[in-house]
Amino acid sequence: MADYPPIAEHGLIGDLQTAALVATDGSIDWFCAPRFDSPSIFGALLDADSGGYFRINPGSSRGKQLYVPDTAILITRFMTDAGVGEVIDFMPIAGKTRTDVHRLVRLVRCVRGTITFHADLAPRFDYGRRPHETHLTENGAVFETPVEAMTVHIVREPDDRRLARTWLDDGGDIHVELTLHAGDLRGLILETGTSGPIREVRVAEARRLLDDTARYWATWLDQSTYQGRWREAVERSAITLKLMTYAPSGGLVAAPTAALPEQIGGERNWDYRYTWVRDASFSVYALLGLGFTDEAADLGRWLADRVDEQSDVKDGGPLQIMYRVDGASDLVEESLDHWEGYRGSAPVRVGNGAAGQLQLDIYGEAMDSLYTADQLGISAGHAGWRKIADLLSWLCENWDQPEEGIWETRGGRQDFTYGRLMSWVALDRGIRLAGEHGRPAPLAKWIRERDAVYEQIMDRGWSPNRQAFRQHYATDVLDSSLLRMCSTGFLVPTDPMWLSTLDAMTTELVTDSLVYRYDPEASPDGLRGSEGTFSLCTFNYAEALARSGRLVEARMTFAKMLTYANHLGLYSEEIALTGEQLGNFPQAFTHLALINAALVLDETL
């Protein structure tokens, strides 16, 4: 099997319409264009031999990475016997107008001594399924398939052609050598969606792109109102969430990657390059808490559009649990059987067959975020309110049925307690909105159904044997999704039933502060193998401890969790008992939970 870097050995760059992962060896081994959910151009992360990559390094081992402070500009530093060099990676901001042209700028700089950088550009279009032709000139190259094209330009000065040597191999890949002395800055600029013209880019132009990108990120981050104890981690999480936002629609992808495994060699390999109603909803609260009102408003509008466009009721309800970044609903799942998967973790799945599942919790999360936005003046108009009322009317008739649940299990429907909890939230927030704005609504019915949900949870969701709220009505298994019971207002954090549940979770689901989604020995998802602890749940646990007055434990849990970030402050979905990051990377849900936990801890302390 080919060598794969650890998932955590990557940084993220992006232009607000797509993103790329850069490994510590200087290789871009994941990049899709023109959107997050487009087929990959570089996919070596999922098949090192045939996935494609864009690597720049001095031929040495892995370098050291850092972000330029307050930006998404990534620097990978290499130390050799002959000199010290840097690869500076960034993507100029694409903005809110959808475009097929995206630029990856890869500058190389010699800091000390003399250093020769080797650049290997090996694209594999359409997940490696579409061959290409390459046209090479002294200033760069064009890669073409029958349906797409990509151009690479060399960054240099007119009088230093001797510094660069370029050649084409038999496979249609290009290779460039750049020999630099202390103070030299050169590089390559890759443009998708264009077949040229190929041109020689001057260093001054590349510097302007770098300065403009740095200025954008610093200006954006200046909007943050966060002044708490964990500013560095919180602001890095905010930048990471911004990098995963599709600016033309405001949609936030769950992660920019697909099919990274939750267990090495396992089959829980899902495509997360889509916008979940749940993630978008949580994002509104987190971004508003940091002062990013424009981003929260964009996400609120994305959610409102999904409510406005709610389809004819199908098996999964009027809302899908996830959509493409532009709001489209076609997420047909397929397996890329020609790829081996990360470290042999097959199948490699793209698309997501869970999109049509019935997950009742999304209605509560959507309504909670719309209510939060409303409190800050981002309110639905008459037509929007009618759609909200239609959605709640559907929920009144459908909350009391089995569903797939928050974890998108493939093991059949159950009466999940969390789904009931969030159905209560949906109705409660709708009742509040109607009352606060004097909107027409069948309030008597909504109140009756809200109270019926409450009574059912207290009657059937509570396990007398465990003295805790359970995952679903047919089991005594615990589920860490219920850590949100007190944050939703369903229970006060001092309620004995809640404190007993928290104690039971601490005993059964927590290992040295890390939290499993549910009992790892009682997996309900119908799939083989196991998984690591869920980073979202660990931050939720820290928040729940803080709300319940267990501040010492909350601070220690949060502090320990910060040590599991990678070298750049990024988190994937899960953490193995060895501390290895697992699952799609970076994970929006994890960074959202970090922000929310930090806000609650700051407020409580």
FIMAR-223524 format. One record per residue (C-alpha): x, y, z; residue in one letter. Coordinates in steps of 0.02 Angstrom, whole numbers, padded with zeros to 5 digits. Example, Ala and Ser with C-alpha at 12.3 -4.5 7.8 and 13.67 -1.06 7.14 Angstrom:
BEGIN
[vexlo [00615, -00225, 00390], a]
[vexlo [00684, -00053, 00357], s]
***
This chain:
BEGIN
[vexlo [00000, 00000, 00000], m]
[vexlo [00062, 00174, -00041], a]
[vexlo [00116, 00294, 00095], d]
[vexlo [-00018, 00414, 00160], y]
[vexlo [00015, 00562, 00274], p]
[vexlo [-00088, 00566, 00435], p]
[vexlo [-00253, 00656, 00411], i]
[vexlo [-00198, 00786, 00538], a]
[vexlo [-00040, 00826, 00438], e]
[vexlo [-00135, 00949, 00328], h]
[vexlo [-00180, 01131, 00321], g]
[vexlo [-00330, 01207, 00233], l]
[vexlo [-00333, 01349, 00106], i]
[vexlo [-00481, 01411, 00006], g]
[vexlo [-00566, 01552, -00088], d]
[vexlo [-00746, 01538, -00019], l]
[vexlo [-00806, 01429, -00162], q]
[vexlo [-00687, 01282, -00148], t]
[vexlo [-00537, 01229, -00044], a]
[vexlo [-00378, 01125, -00046], a]
[vexlo [-00282, 01023, 00081], l]
[vexlo [-00094, 01048, 00090], v]
[vexlo [00008, 00912, 00176], a]
[vexlo [00165, 00947, 00276], t]
[vexlo [00269, 00875, 00134], d]
[vexlo [00209, 01017, 00023], g]
[vexlo [00084, 00912, -00074], s]
[vexlo [-00091, 00968, -00118], i]
[vexlo [-00175, 00798, -00111], d]
[vexlo [-00357, 00854, -00110], w]
[vexlo [-00434, 00988, -00220], f]
[vexlo [-00603, 00995, -00307], c]
[vexlo [-00659, 01129, -00430], a]
[vexlo [-00756, 01233, -00467], p]
[vexlo [-00850, 01197, -00305], r]
[vexlo [-00823, 01100, -00145], f]
[vexlo [-00938, 00962, -00209], d]
[vexlo [-00863, 00952, -00384], s]
[vexlo [-00760, 00801, -00440], p]
[vexlo [-00580, 00806, -00381], s]
[vexlo [-00430, 00865, -00482], i]
[vexlo [-00306, 00812, -00348], f]
[vexlo [-00363, 00661, -00248], g]
[vexlo [-00205, 00573, -00186], a]
[vexlo [-00279, 00582, -00012], l]
[vexlo [-00396, 00441, -00064], l]
[vexlo [-00280, 00351, -00185], d]
[vexlo [-00097, 00394, -00176], a]
[vexlo [-00056, 00308, -00341], d]
[vexlo [-00196, 00368, -00456], s]
[vexlo [-00281, 00513, -00366], g]
[vexlo [-00168, 00654, -00425], g]
[vexlo [-00069, 00786, -00330], y]
[vexlo [00025, 00950, -00340], f]
[vexlo [00184, 00935, -00236], r]
[vexlo [00317, 01066, -00204], i]
[vexlo [00463, 01033, -00087], n]
[vexlo [00654, 01029, -00088], p]
[vexlo [00655, 00840, -00091], g]
[vexlo [00666, 00830, 00098], s]
[vexlo [00547, 00755, 00223], s]
[vexlo [00395, 00842, 00297], r]
[vexlo [00408, 01024, 00337], g]
[vexlo [00339, 01134, 00476], k]
[vexlo [00175, 01225, 00445], q]
[vexlo [00098, 01384, 00511], l]
[vexlo [-00032, 01509, 00456], y]
[vexlo [00012, 01690, 00431], v]
[vexlo [-00073, 01759, 00588], p]
[vexlo [-00256, 01808, 00566], d]
[vexlo [-00263, 01737, 00390], t]
[vexlo [-00291, 01578, 00289], a]
[vexlo [-00120, 01594, 00207], i]
[vexlo [-00021, 01436, 00242], l]
[vexlo [00169, 01426, 00253], i]
[vexlo [00263, 01260, 00247], t]
[vexlo [00446, 01280, 00300], r]
[vexlo [00585, 01162, 00248], f]
[vexlo [00757, 01155, 00328], m]
[vexlo [00898, 01076, 00227], t]
[vexlo [01087, 01071, 00244], d]
[vexlo [01101, 01195, 00101], a]
[vexlo [00968, 01318, 00153], g]
[vexlo [00797, 01357, 00225], v]
[vexlo [00647, 01378, 00111], g]
[vexlo [00461, 01409, 00120], e]
[vexlo [00309, 01362, 00015], v]
[vexlo [00173, 01494, 00034], i]
[vexlo [00001, 01430, -00014], d]
[vexlo [-00160, 01528, -00032], f]
[vexlo [-00311, 01555, -00144], m]
[vexlo [-00363, 01732, -00192], p]
[vexlo [-00543, 01763, -00136], i]
[vexlo [-00672, 01717, -00268], a]
[vexlo [-00815, 01812, -00186], g]
[vexlo [-01003, 01790, -00200], k]
[vexlo [-01017, 01777, -00389], t]
[vexlo [-01008, 01596, -00445], r]
[vexlo [-00859, 01563, -00558], t]
[vexlo [-00770, 01415, -00636], d]
[vexlo [-00602, 01504, -00626], v]
[vexlo [-00509, 01474, -00464], h]
[vexlo [-00327, 01507, -00426], r]
[vexlo [-00206, 01408, -00320], l]
[vexlo [-00053, 01516, -00287], v]
[vexlo [00103, 01423, -00231], r]
[vexlo [00249, 01538, -00199], l]
[vexlo [00421, 01475, -00149], v]
[vexlo [00546, 01579, -00053], r]
[vexlo [00726, 01550, -00002], c]
[vexlo [00754, 01616, 00173], v]
[vexlo [00936, 01568, 00196], r]
[vexlo [01071, 01488, 00090], g]
[vexlo [01025, 01406, -00076], t]
[vexlo [00881, 01288, -00103], i]
[vexlo [00807, 01196, -00252], t]
[vexlo [00620, 01165, -00251], f]
[vexlo [00548, 01022, -00351], h]
[vexlo [00369, 01045, -00413], a]
[vexlo [00270, 00896, -00478], d]
[vexlo [00100, 00934, -00553], l]
[vexlo [-00002, 00777, -00587], a]
[vexlo [-00188, 00813, -00604], p]
[vexlo [-00315, 00671, -00616], r]
[vexlo [-00480, 00747, -00670], f]
[vexlo [-00652, 00681, -00620], d]
[vexlo [-00590, 00571, -00477], y]
[vexlo [-00455, 00502, -00592], g]
[vexlo [-00581, 00441, -00721], r]
[vexlo [-00547, 00569, -00860], r]
[vexlo [-00380, 00572, -00954], p]
[vexlo [-00301, 00736, -01004], h]
[vexlo [-00181, 00808, -01131], e]
[vexlo [-00041, 00926, -01081], t]
[vexlo [00031, 01070, -01183], h]
[vexlo [00195, 01136, -01112], l]
[vexlo [00281, 01302, -01146], t]
[vexlo [00426, 01389, -01061], e]
[vexlo [00302, 01494, -00961], n]
[vexlo [00188, 01354, -00900], g]
[vexlo [00066, 01225, -00964], a]
[vexlo [-00115, 01189, -01007], v]
[vexlo [-00203, 01028, -00953], f]
[vexlo [-00356, 00988, -01057], e]
[vexlo [-00494, 00857, -01058], t]
[vexlo [-00643, 00858, -01175], p]
[vexlo [-00746, 00954, -01046], v]
[vexlo [-00625, 01054, -00939], e]
[vexlo [-00457, 01142, -00941], a]
[vexlo [-00329, 01205, -00816], m]
[vexlo [-00179, 01319, -00839], t]
[vexlo [-00020, 01337, -00737], v]
[vexlo [00089, 01493, -00748], h]
[vexlo [00268, 01509, -00686], i]
[vexlo [00305, 01656, -00571], v]
[vexlo [00477, 01729, -00606], r]
[vexlo [00572, 01879, -00672], e]
[vexlo [00622, 01902, -00855], p]
[vexlo [00808, 01887, -00823], d]
[vexlo [00808, 01728, -00718], d]
[vexlo [00754, 01592, -00839], r]
[vexlo [00908, 01497, -00786], r]
[vexlo [00828, 01473, -00614], l]
[vexlo [00689, 01363, -00683], a]
[vexlo [00694, 01198, -00777], r]
[vexlo [00530, 01125, -00841], t]
[vexlo [00490, 00959, -00925], w]
[vexlo [00345, 00846, -00970], l]
[vexlo [00342, 00660, -00932], d]
[vexlo [00261, 00520, -01031], d]
[vexlo [00106, 00524, -00922], g]
[vexlo [00064, 00704, -00962], g]
[vexlo [00124, 00771, -00794], d]
[vexlo [00244, 00918, -00781], i]
[vexlo [00394, 00944, -00670], h]
[vexlo [00480, 01107, -00626], v]
[vexlo [00642, 01141, -00534], e]
[vexlo [00669, 01312, -00457], l]
[vexlo [00841, 01351, -00384], t]
[vexlo [00833, 01500, -00267], l]
[vexlo [00956, 01601, -00164], h]
[vexlo [00922, 01696, -00004], a]
[vexlo [00787, 01825, -00033], g]
[vexlo [00721, 01751, -00196], d]
[vexlo [00533, 01729, -00217], l]
[vexlo [00461, 01631, -00364], r]
[vexlo [00321, 01504, -00387], g]
[vexlo [00175, 01434, -00486], l]
[vexlo [-00005, 01491, -00508], i]
[vexlo [-00134, 01363, -00558], l]
[vexlo [-00298, 01421, -00635], e]
[vexlo [-00446, 01306, -00657], t]
[vexlo [-00581, 01330, -00788], g]
[vexlo [-00467, 01409, -00917], t]
[vexlo [-00357, 01352, -01061], s]
[vexlo [-00243, 01502, -01058], g]
[vexlo [-00162, 01600, -01124], p]
[vexlo [-00007, 01540, -01034], i]
[vexlo [00093, 01688, -00974], r]
[vexlo [00245, 01727, -00871], e]
[vexlo [00185, 01802, -00708], v]
[vexlo [00298, 01932, -00628], r]
[vexlo [00343, 01921, -00445], v]
[vexlo [00266, 02091, -00410], a]
[vexlo [00096, 02028, -00470], e]
[vexlo [00109, 01875, -00358], a]
[vexlo [00154, 01985, -00210], r]
[vexlo [-00001, 02091, -00242], r]
[vexlo [-00110, 01935, -00239], l]
[vexlo [-00028, 01884, -00075], l]
[vexlo [-00051, 02056, 00003], d]
[vexlo [-00232, 02070, -00056], d]
[vexlo [-00274, 01899, 00016], t]
[vexlo [-00190, 01939, 00182], a]
[vexlo [-00284, 02104, 00190], r]
[vexlo [-00451, 02019, 00157], y]
[vexlo [-00431, 01895, 00300], w]
[vexlo [-00366, 02023, 00425], a]
[vexlo [-00510, 02141, 00383], t]
[vexlo [-00637, 02000, 00398], w]
[vexlo [-00570, 01942, 00566], l]
[vexlo [-00576, 02119, 00634], d]
[vexlo [-00765, 02098, 00642], q]
[vexlo [-00745, 01972, 00783], s]
[vexlo [-00809, 02031, 00951], t]
[vexlo [-00734, 01885, 01047], y]
[vexlo [-00620, 01939, 01189], q]
[vexlo [-00623, 01780, 01291], g]
[vexlo [-00490, 01663, 01361], r]
[vexlo [-00468, 01555, 01207], w]
[vexlo [-00453, 01688, 01072], r]
[vexlo [-00324, 01599, 00964], e]
[vexlo [-00422, 01435, 00954], a]
[vexlo [-00589, 01523, 00931], v]
[vexlo [-00529, 01638, 00792], e]
[vexlo [-00441, 01496, 00701], r]
[vexlo [-00605, 01400, 00709], s]
[vexlo [-00697, 01552, 00639], a]
[vexlo [-00576, 01566, 00493], i]
[vexlo [-00594, 01379, 00462], t]
[vexlo [-00783, 01394, 00456], l]
[vexlo [-00769, 01540, 00336], k]
[vexlo [-00656, 01435, 00225], l]
[vexlo [-00793, 01303, 00218], m]
[vexlo [-00928, 01427, 00168], t]
[vexlo [-00989, 01434, -00012], y]
[vexlo [-01005, 01622, -00032], a]
[vexlo [-01131, 01626, -00178], p]
[vexlo [-01264, 01541, -00070], s]
[vexlo [-01202, 01560, 00108], g]
[vexlo [-01205, 01370, 00130], g]
[vexlo [-01077, 01290, 00246], l]
[vexlo [-01006, 01120, 00199], v]
[vexlo [-00987, 00994, 00340], a]
[vexlo [-00809, 00964, 00281], a]
[vexlo [-00715, 00997, 00119], p]
[vexlo [-00669, 00812, 00100], t]
[vexlo [-00754, 00649, 00057], a]
[vexlo [-00730, 00468, 00113], a]
[vexlo [-00598, 00494, 00247], l]
[vexlo [-00628, 00347, 00364], p]
[vexlo [-00697, 00349, 00541], e]
[vexlo [-00594, 00191, 00566], q]
[vexlo [-00439, 00146, 00465], i]
[vexlo [-00489, 00003, 00351], g]
[vexlo [-00674, 00025, 00396], g]
[vexlo [-00825, 00065, 00290], e]
[vexlo [-00891, 00223, 00375], r]
[vexlo [-00822, 00331, 00235], n]
[vexlo [-00948, 00467, 00194], w]
[vexlo [-00949, 00619, 00081], d]
[vexlo [-00965, 00777, 00187], y]
[vexlo [-00950, 00910, 00051], r]
[vexlo [-01130, 00964, 00073], y]
[vexlo [-01230, 01082, 00181], t]
[vexlo [-01327, 00998, 00322], w]
[vexlo [-01478, 01088, 00391], v]
[vexlo [-01411, 01042, 00562], r]
[vexlo [-01237, 01114, 00537], d]
[vexlo [-01304, 01273, 00458], a]
[vexlo [-01421, 01296, 00605], s]
[vexlo [-01284, 01278, 00735], f]
[vexlo [-01175, 01396, 00633], s]
[vexlo [-01299, 01539, 00649], v]
[vexlo [-01283, 01536, 00839], y]
[vexlo [-01093, 01519, 00839], a]
[vexlo [-01063, 01657, 00711], l]
[vexlo [-01183, 01777, 00795], l]
[vexlo [-01094, 01742, 00959], g]
[vexlo [-00932, 01802, 00881], l]
[vexlo [-01007, 01954, 00797], g]
[vexlo [-01006, 01890, 00618], f]
[vexlo [-01181, 01950, 00578], t]
[vexlo [-01163, 01949, 00388], d]
[vexlo [-01114, 01765, 00386], e]
[vexlo [-01252, 01721, 00508], a]
[vexlo [-01377, 01815, 00400], a]
[vexlo [-01317, 01723, 00243], d]
[vexlo [-01338, 01556, 00330], l]
[vexlo [-01507, 01609, 00396], g]
[vexlo [-01561, 01652, 00219], r]
[vexlo [-01495, 01485, 00157], w]
[vexlo [-01602, 01399, 00288], l]
[vexlo [-01751, 01507, 00250], a]
[vexlo [-01734, 01466, 00065], d]
[vexlo [-01739, 01280, 00105], r]
[vexlo [-01896, 01307, 00209], v]
[vexlo [-01972, 01413, 00070], d]
[vexlo [-01930, 01280, -00059], e]
[vexlo [-01988, 01134, 00046], q]
[vexlo [-02037, 00997, -00073], s]
[vexlo [-02193, 00897, -00086], d]
[vexlo [-02188, 00786, 00066], v]
[vexlo [-02086, 00629, 00033], k]
[vexlo [-02029, 00488, 00143], d]
[vexlo [-01899, 00599, 00226], g]
[vexlo [-02015, 00746, 00258], g]
[vexlo [-02028, 00919, 00178], p]
[vexlo [-01843, 00956, 00213], l]
[vexlo [-01694, 00852, 00163], q]
[vexlo [-01562, 00835, 00298], i]
[vexlo [-01430, 00901, 00177], m]
[vexlo [-01414, 00989, 00010], y]
[vexlo [-01281, 01037, -00113], r]
[vexlo [-01199, 01204, -00077], v]
[vexlo [-01314, 01291, -00202], d]
[vexlo [-01470, 01214, -00125], g]
[vexlo [-01491, 01075, -00254], a]
[vexlo [-01556, 00910, -00186], s]
[vexlo [-01470, 00782, -00299], d]
[vexlo [-01343, 00690, -00191], l]
[vexlo [-01344, 00518, -00271], v]
[vexlo [-01216, 00408, -00182], e]
[vexlo [-01090, 00305, -00279], e]
[vexlo [-00930, 00210, -00242], s]
[vexlo [-00767, 00247, -00331], l]
[vexlo [-00712, 00066, -00345], d]
[vexlo [-00554, 00111, -00443], h]
[vexlo [-00483, 00200, -00290], w]
[vexlo [-00413, 00106, -00140], e]
[vexlo [-00465, 00235, -00011], g]
[vexlo [-00362, 00319, 00123], y]
[vexlo [-00241, 00185, 00188], r]
[vexlo [-00350, 00052, 00108], g]
[vexlo [-00514, 00112, 00183], s]
[vexlo [-00644, 00064, 00054], a]
[vexlo [-00771, 00096, -00015], p]
[vexlo [-00733, 00273, -00070], v]
[vexlo [-00904, 00355, -00069], r]
[vexlo [-00955, 00517, -00157], v]
[vexlo [-01131, 00585, -00147], g]
[vexlo [-01229, 00543, 00008], n]
[vexlo [-01372, 00419, 00015], g]
[vexlo [-01425, 00482, 00186], a]
[vexlo [-01494, 00643, 00110], a]
[vexlo [-01670, 00574, 00100], g]
[vexlo [-01676, 00501, 00275], q]
[vexlo [-01808, 00555, 00399], l]
[vexlo [-01716, 00645, 00538], q]
[vexlo [-01840, 00741, 00643], l]
[vexlo [-01709, 00840, 00739], d]
[vexlo [-01671, 00952, 00588], i]
[vexlo [-01838, 01040, 00609], y]
[vexlo [-01794, 01092, 00785], g]
[vexlo [-01620, 01149, 00736], e]
[vexlo [-01687, 01250, 00590], a]
[vexlo [-01821, 01332, 00695], m]
[vexlo [-01700, 01367, 00837], d]
[vexlo [-01580, 01457, 00721], s]
[vexlo [-01720, 01554, 00636], l]
[vexlo [-01780, 01606, 00809], y]
[vexlo [-01603, 01658, 00860], t]
[vexlo [-01584, 01760, 00701], a]
[vexlo [-01754, 01839, 00732], d]
[vexlo [-01695, 01901, 00902], q]
[vexlo [-01561, 02000, 00811], l]
[vexlo [-01678, 02075, 00683], g]
[vexlo [-01659, 01946, 00543], i]
[vexlo [-01844, 01903, 00528], s]
[vexlo [-01952, 01807, 00405], a]
[vexlo [-02077, 01905, 00301], g]
[vexlo [-02257, 01856, 00268], h]
[vexlo [-02218, 01724, 00136], a]
[vexlo [-02078, 01652, 00244], g]
[vexlo [-02192, 01641, 00394], w]
[vexlo [-02322, 01546, 00291], r]
[vexlo [-02189, 01418, 00246], k]
[vexlo [-02136, 01403, 00428], i]
[vexlo [-02316, 01374, 00477], a]
[vexlo [-02333, 01240, 00342], d]
[vexlo [-02177, 01153, 00406], l]
[vexlo [-02239, 01153, 00586], l]
[vexlo [-02408, 01090, 00532], s]
[vexlo [-02321, 00943, 00449], w]
[vexlo [-02219, 00913, 00606], l]
[vexlo [-02376, 00911, 00714], c]
[vexlo [-02437, 00762, 00612], e]
[vexlo [-02270, 00672, 00598], n]
[vexlo [-02163, 00693, 00753], w]
[vexlo [-02227, 00533, 00833], d]
[vexlo [-02147, 00405, 00718], q]
[vexlo [-01983, 00309, 00703], p]
[vexlo [-01839, 00395, 00611], e]
[vexlo [-01655, 00371, 00569], e]
[vexlo [-01588, 00492, 00698], g]
[vexlo [-01449, 00622, 00706], i]
[vexlo [-01307, 00499, 00672], w]
[vexlo [-01378, 00446, 00503], e]
[vexlo [-01382, 00265, 00551], t]
[vexlo [-01409, 00136, 00416], r]
[vexlo [-01484, 00009, 00536], g]
[vexlo [-01668, 00054, 00526], g]
[vexlo [-01785, 00180, 00605], r]
[vexlo [-01813, 00201, 00791], q]
[vexlo [-01902, 00320, 00908], d]
[vexlo [-01747, 00424, 00946], f]
[vexlo [-01759, 00533, 01099], t]
[vexlo [-01654, 00671, 01020], y]
[vexlo [-01773, 00681, 00873], g]
[vexlo [-01917, 00704, 00994], r]
[vexlo [-01819, 00833, 01093], l]
[vexlo [-01788, 00939, 00939], m]
[vexlo [-01970, 00919, 00882], s]
[vexlo [-02015, 00999, 01048], w]
[vexlo [-01889, 01138, 01010], v]
[vexlo [-01965, 01168, 00837], a]
[vexlo [-02140, 01188, 00905], l]
[vexlo [-02083, 01291, 01053], d]
[vexlo [-01988, 01415, 00943], r]
[vexlo [-02133, 01427, 00821], g]
[vexlo [-02252, 01466, 00965], i]
[vexlo [-02134, 01601, 01026], r]
[vexlo [-02114, 01680, 00854], l]
[vexlo [-02302, 01684, 00827], a]
[vexlo [-02332, 01763, 00997], g]
[vexlo [-02192, 01892, 00985], e]
[vexlo [-02242, 01952, 00812], h]
[vexlo [-02430, 01923, 00818], g]
[vexlo [-02421, 01804, 00671], r]
[vexlo [-02570, 01696, 00623], p]
[vexlo [-02547, 01518, 00682], a]
[vexlo [-02647, 01370, 00750], p]
[vexlo [-02572, 01402, 00921], l]
[vexlo [-02688, 01285, 01016], a]
[vexlo [-02632, 01140, 00907], k]
[vexlo [-02449, 01184, 00915], w]
[vexlo [-02455, 01199, 01105], i]
[vexlo [-02549, 01035, 01121], r]
[vexlo [-02421, 00943, 01014], e]
[vexlo [-02273, 01026, 01099], r]
[vexlo [-02337, 00971, 01269], d]
[vexlo [-02372, 00795, 01203], a]
[vexlo [-02191, 00782, 01144], v]
[vexlo [-02131, 00838, 01315], y]
[vexlo [-02238, 00711, 01407], e]
[vexlo [-02183, 00570, 01292], q]
[vexlo [-01999, 00608, 01317], i]
[vexlo [-02019, 00612, 01506], m]
[vexlo [-02121, 00451, 01502], d]
[vexlo [-02033, 00346, 01369], r]
[vexlo [-01865, 00431, 01343], g]
[vexlo [-01818, 00409, 01526], w]
[vexlo [-01744, 00242, 01579], s]
[vexlo [-01782, 00202, 01761], p]
[vexlo [-01650, 00065, 01755], n]
[vexlo [-01512, 00182, 01699], r]
[vexlo [-01580, 00337, 01787], q]
[vexlo [-01543, 00427, 01625], a]
[vexlo [-01622, 00480, 01462], f]
[vexlo [-01590, 00348, 01330], r]
[vexlo [-01548, 00346, 01145], q]
[vexlo [-01718, 00280, 01090], h]
[vexlo [-01869, 00201, 01169], y]
[vexlo [-01822, 00020, 01133], a]
[vexlo [-01651, 00024, 01217], t]
[vexlo [-01559, 00078, 01373], d]
[vexlo [-01408, 00135, 01271], v]
[vexlo [-01350, 00312, 01309], l]
[vexlo [-01323, 00441, 01173], d]
[vexlo [-01216, 00597, 01187], s]
[vexlo [-01329, 00695, 01069], s]
[vexlo [-01436, 00718, 01226], l]
[vexlo [-01300, 00827, 01300], l]
[vexlo [-01400, 00968, 01219], r]
[vexlo [-01553, 00939, 01329], m]
[vexlo [-01513, 01081, 01447], c]
[vexlo [-01447, 01202, 01314], s]
[vexlo [-01613, 01195, 01220], t]
[vexlo [-01714, 01245, 01373], g]
[vexlo [-01804, 01077, 01384], f]
[vexlo [-01729, 01046, 01556], l]
[vexlo [-01646, 01165, 01675], v]
[vexlo [-01463, 01115, 01706], p]
[vexlo [-01496, 01083, 01890], t]
[vexlo [-01639, 00960, 01862], d]
[vexlo [-01599, 00797, 01953], p]
[vexlo [-01650, 00695, 01800], m]
[vexlo [-01526, 00793, 01694], w]
[vexlo [-01385, 00781, 01821], l]
[vexlo [-01414, 00594, 01835], s]
[vexlo [-01405, 00579, 01644], t]
[vexlo [-01244, 00680, 01641], l]
[vexlo [-01169, 00566, 01774], d]
[vexlo [-01217, 00410, 01676], a]
[vexlo [-01138, 00481, 01517], m]
[vexlo [-00980, 00525, 01613], t]
[vexlo [-00967, 00345, 01673], t]
[vexlo [-01007, 00258, 01509], e]
[vexlo [-00969, 00371, 01362], l]
[vexlo [-00818, 00470, 01422], v]
[vexlo [-00639, 00409, 01417], t]
[vexlo [-00510, 00532, 01485], d]
[vexlo [-00624, 00678, 01436], s]
[vexlo [-00654, 00612, 01257], l]
[vexlo [-00834, 00567, 01219], v]
[vexlo [-00911, 00430, 01112], y]
[vexlo [-01073, 00463, 01019], r]
[vexlo [-01148, 00307, 01098], y]
[vexlo [-01090, 00145, 01178], d]
[vexlo [-00955, 00085, 01056], p]
[vexlo [-01005, -00095, 01095], e]
[vexlo [-01188, -00064, 01053], a]
[vexlo [-01175, 00021, 00883], s]
[vexlo [-01347, 00052, 00806], p]
[vexlo [-01287, 00101, 00633], d]
[vexlo [-01291, -00068, 00547], g]
[vexlo [-01108, -00057, 00490], l]
[vexlo [-00957, -00163, 00530], r]
[vexlo [-00814, -00102, 00638], g]
[vexlo [-00798, 00032, 00769], s]
[vexlo [-00754, 00216, 00776], e]
[vexlo [-00661, 00342, 00881], g]
[vexlo [-00726, 00470, 01003], t]
[vexlo [-00828, 00609, 00924], f]
[vexlo [-00748, 00780, 00941], s]
[vexlo [-00914, 00874, 00927], l]
[vexlo [-00978, 00775, 01076], c]
[vexlo [-00824, 00813, 01180], t]
[vexlo [-00847, 01000, 01160], f]
[vexlo [-01034, 00979, 01193], n]
[vexlo [-00988, 00885, 01352], y]
[vexlo [-00878, 01029, 01409], a]
[vexlo [-01022, 01149, 01377], e]
[vexlo [-01146, 01038, 01470], a]
[vexlo [-01029, 01025, 01619], l]
[vexlo [-01013, 01213, 01625], a]
[vexlo [-01201, 01240, 01616], r]
[vexlo [-01224, 01115, 01757], s]
[vexlo [-01103, 01204, 01873], g]
[vexlo [-00959, 01079, 01857], r]
[vexlo [-00837, 01213, 01804], l]
[vexlo [-00674, 01128, 01854], v]
[vexlo [-00718, 00975, 01751], e]
[vexlo [-00780, 01084, 01608], a]
[vexlo [-00618, 01183, 01599], r]
[vexlo [-00511, 01026, 01608], m]
[vexlo [-00613, 00939, 01472], t]
[vexlo [-00599, 01092, 01360], f]
[vexlo [-00413, 01112, 01395], a]
[vexlo [-00377, 00929, 01357], k]
[vexlo [-00477, 00937, 01197], m]
[vexlo [-00372, 01084, 01136], l]
[vexlo [-00219, 00970, 01144], t]
[vexlo [-00296, 00856, 01012], y]
[vexlo [-00299, 00992, 00879], a]
[vexlo [-00171, 00973, 00742], n]
[vexlo [-00020, 01086, 00728], h]
[vexlo [-00128, 01221, 00648], l]
[vexlo [-00275, 01212, 00769], g]
[vexlo [-00384, 01107, 00653], l]
[vexlo [-00496, 00960, 00699], y]
[vexlo [-00567, 00814, 00603], s]
[vexlo [-00726, 00723, 00650], e]
[vexlo [-00658, 00593, 00772], e]
[vexlo [-00507, 00549, 00878], i]
[vexlo [-00439, 00374, 00900], a]
[vexlo [-00380, 00314, 01070], l]
[vexlo [-00203, 00340, 01005], t]
[vexlo [-00242, 00525, 00980], g]
[vexlo [-00246, 00507, 00789], e]
[vexlo [-00374, 00615, 00700], q]
[vexlo [-00501, 00516, 00599], l]
[vexlo [-00643, 00557, 00479], g]
[vexlo [-00670, 00703, 00362], n]
[vexlo [-00557, 00852, 00390], f]
[vexlo [-00574, 00985, 00447], p]
[vexlo [-00747, 00959, 00521], q]
[vexlo [-00864, 01109, 00534], a]
[vexlo [-00966, 01029, 00673], f]
[vexlo [-00812, 01012, 00783], t]
[vexlo [-00759, 01193, 00759], h]
[vexlo [-00937, 01253, 00789], l]
[vexlo [-00943, 01155, 00952], a]
[vexlo [-00775, 01227, 01005], l]
[vexlo [-00840, 01404, 00979], i]
[vexlo [-01002, 01370, 01072], n]
[vexlo [-00913, 01285, 01217], a]
[vexlo [-00791, 01430, 01231], a]
[vexlo [-00933, 01557, 01232], l]
[vexlo [-01027, 01464, 01369], v]
[vexlo [-00870, 01438, 01473], l]
[vexlo [-00823, 01621, 01459], d]
[vexlo [-00998, 01674, 01510], e]
[vexlo [-01006, 01551, 01654], t]
[vexlo [-00834, 01593, 01721], l]
***
